[in-house]
Amino acid sequence: MEDSHRKINGHTEWSNATDAACANKEEDMDTSDPEPLTLPTETWEVYIIWVNGSTNSVTLRFVGDAYSDQLSQFEDLLHHEFTKKKFEHLTTGMMCVADYEGRFNRAKILSIEDGKVNCVFPDHGDSVTLTPEHIKRLDPEVNRRLPYQAIQVSLYGLQDIAHTTTAITALRNLTLGKTCIAVPVNWDENASFLSVVLFDITGDRVININEEIHVRYNVVKRRSTISPRGL
């Protein structure tokens, strides 16, 4: 690889946001947005946040001093910002700080309907619906202090079974809420997402998660092939 550090556009890396929130056109970028996230070296320690209905769309965050530790400190700052800020008129596309279940997160407003605010958390990848008293406008200067932390990747080698129930269930069981090692294998900047191989190193043996998903898929497929019709 030519460069051990790559940058990606935070706007294209949010998990289950609408297409509008995931726009990758330069003109769609909010001027209050921070610099794009700089990727770590070739092997990543990552926390798996969300599986978006396909092995082609997995949301994760990087773990370490330059990533999760900085995010924790930044969210302490967001708590302070929420406390001192007054409520303002909210508009679609506005970057805000949200009080969600007692935690304070950056949030981008996707829509406002019937007194409810639909927003996405660019540091965590999930989208939620809040009432207006739980969300306040974020100072653009504060927002620019830290790149958006959630990114989306696809799992290498699983494209043919990416949308199958077996593969998705296996992926969720093997990864959600876990810290894993990710090795990027596709740096094509024109691709929708980077492709990675995930490894679970928490047990007695290292598990190649991509391979394990394929194994489980093949086991289920073989069983369905030999099962009596109607069972």
TABEL-V712421 format. One record per pair of residues at least 12 apart in sequence whose ideal C-beta (glycine too) atoms are under 6 Angstrom apart, sorted by the first residue. I is the first residue (numbers start at 0). J is the second residue. Records with the same first field share a line. If there is no record, write none. Layout:
BEGIN
I->J + J
END
This chain:
BEGIN
3->40 + 41
4->37 + 38
5->38
6->35 + 37
7->35 + 36
8->23 + 35
9->35 + 36 + 121 + 147
11->23
12->150 + 151
13->119 + 121 + 124
14->49 + 51 + 58 + 124
15->51 + 126
16->119 + 126
17->109
20->109 + 119
31->94 + 139 + 142
33->143 + 146
34->146
36->146
39->61
42->182
43->181
44->62
45->59 + 61 + 179 + 181
46->60 + 62 + 178
47->59 + 174 + 175 + 177
48->123 + 124
49->124
50->170 + 171
53->161 + 162
54->154 + 157 + 161 + 166 + 170
55->153 + 161
56->151
57->152
58->124 + 149 + 151
60->148 + 149
62->178
70->122 + 148
73->145
74->103
77->96 + 103
78->103
80->96 + 141
81->96 + 98 + 103 + 135
84->135
87->136
91->108 + 110
93->108 + 136
94->107 + 137 + 142
95->134 + 135 + 136 + 137
96->135 + 137
97->129 + 134
98->133
104->120
105->121 + 122
106->118 + 120
107->119
115->128
116->129 + 131 + 134
121->147 + 149
122->148 + 149
123->149
124->149
151->192
152->192 + 193 + 195
153->192 + 194
154->209
155->184 + 194 + 196
156->209
160->216
165->216 + 219
166->212 + 216
169->212 + 215
170->212
173->208
179->197 + 199
180->198 + 200
181->195 + 197
182->196
183->195
196->209
END
